[in-house]
Amino acid sequence: MSLQLLTYLIVGATFALYIGIAIWARAGSTSEFYVAGGHINPVANGMATAADWMSAASFISMAGMIAFLGYGGSIFLMGWTGGFVLLAMCLAPYLRKYGKFTVPEFIGERYYSRTARIVAVICLIVASVTYVIGQMKGIGVAFSRFLEVDYSTGLLTGMLIVFVYAVMGGMKGITYTQIAQYCVLIFAYTVPVVFISLQLTGNPLPQIGLGSTLVGQDTYLLDKLDQIVVDLGFDQYTTSAKLSTLNMFAYTLSLMIGTAGLPHVIIRFFTVPSVKAARSSAGWALVFIAILYTTAPAVGAMARFNLIDTVSPIDSSEQLAYDERPQWFKNWETTGLLKHEDKNGDGLIQYSADTDTNEMVRVDRDIMVLANPEIAGLPNWVIALIAAGGLAAALSTAAGLLLAISSAISHDLLKGVFKPDITEKQELNASRVAMAVAIVGAGYLGLNPPDFAAGTVALAFGLAASSLFPALMMGIFSLRMNSAGAIAGMVAGLGVTLLYVFQHKGIMFVASTSFLGDMQPNWFLGIEPNAFGAVGALVNFMVAVIVCRFTQPITEQAKQLVLTIRTP
């Protein structure tokens, strides 16, 4: 059976599953639309949370970055998983004890301020829209390659699928759909690398295979990879790190506190029945996330090994002729994500760190996970499975983000500020309309991505880190922080981060090449824009504390709210 037919069958079957779940789990109330009724089992919610959080960036991009960055790519493993530990310990149980629907609602009631609630909505929308653009881009790329349609058609198809199960089911439909999507994406991610690990090392567990010897040799896989990348002029794979120590620290911290401040992840903990269940749910989510995150280094290293062995044979002095390039090479050339330029006219493919002789003028790191099974010569059904997994990852996170955006608009702005007397049925209808508008808006931005956001989702983490995370932390753990301080802090943190990003024009280019080029001389202390969220968060905390000292003290009602949510 052809690859295209298999892909249509497997992807079509998963889409049918998602739509069927949406019809079965249709939301009938605002509680079901916003928080799935608050009765989701912790294990199920942990699985849904893992799918909600592990976006196209985790499935497609992370291993690709590790493949080319080596040791330097560890910041994503440390930042994203560490952030989830921070979320589980410092935010999730307390926000579940608070027991409402959204992050802006907590901020508005904790600080007894409609202005604080509106500012939180703005921060939420800025961070979520930035994040959702990357998911829409991932949907379009995966469709265009594997279903052999143009990018626009792929994106519109993905929008339609999200529209059906998100608008109909709300959080209830999204939760059960994300459970199915987790099963699809984790199966799709692990099966190919099990095959590849067996091919290279004879060990079916990629986590162990990464540290094993190559089949028929006494040389370890990583030692061999170190040797070949150095021979080609690159830095040693296991020790390379283009980031300065400060930049690496700031980047990791930004990803950590950004993860803990992502509103679409936080609201998942409102769906479980108790504080104990919220803690248990966070633990299960970490387990489900760890399956992918402990596999990612092996995916990256083995993909880099196979890429080099294909285009620049490791155990052969003969170079690969361009006319004899493998089919996978031709397939990805048609997407524009892999390019060859015969600079010296010898008809050979030359791959090295020397830009004057390197004829692989572009190897987009985002293709590594998707192309890995093709490079390794795995069966067509495995390649088709990867397509389904990539789409599941992008769709699951896109749905969660879109729900967070629509909830902020319908519940926090319409119900909470402008029309507090509307009925539950009117609010539910408004939520569905807001969701539909959010999907259309996200689709438009996916088709016409702004330069500042199209390059990386790391920027979204920085925006969440610099705006929402400090307000939430101080709202839970400070009995002195007032509304004036929280508002000033959120505005200052978000403002300084956006200003820093916009000041460095061409953020997409910077984000994609920052590890490969020299440090930009006009970066603040050598900190790149995507890592600046940590600085923005520090500014937020400092401004909030200073303004709080010179304004009205916190109300007694706010103190009681803090003490209530902090009581076990």
Secondary structure by P-SEA (a helix, b strand, c coil): ccaaaaaaaaaaaaaaaaaaaaaaaccccccccccccccccaaaaaaaaaaaaccccccccaaaaaaccccccaaaaaaaaaaaaaaacccaaaaaaaccccaaaaaaaaaccaaaaaaaaaaaaaaaaaaaaaaaaaaaaaaaccccccaaaaaaaaaaaaaaaaaacaaaaaaaaaaaaaaaaaaaacaaaaaaaaaccccccaaaaaacccccccccaaaaaaaaaaaaccccccccccccaaaaaaaaaaaaaaaaacccccccccccccaaaaaaaaaaaaaaaaaaaaaaaaaaaaaaaaaaaacccccccbbbbcccccaaaaaaaaaccbbbbccccccccccccccccccccccccccccccccccccccaaaaaaaaaaaaaaaaaaaaaaaaaaaaaaccccccccccccccaaaaaaaaaaaaaaaaaaaaaaaacccccccccaaaaaaaaaaccaaaaaaacccccccaaaaaaaaaaaaaaaaaaaaaacaaaaaaacccccccccccccccccccaaaaaaaaaaaaaaaaaaacccccaaaaaaaaaaacc
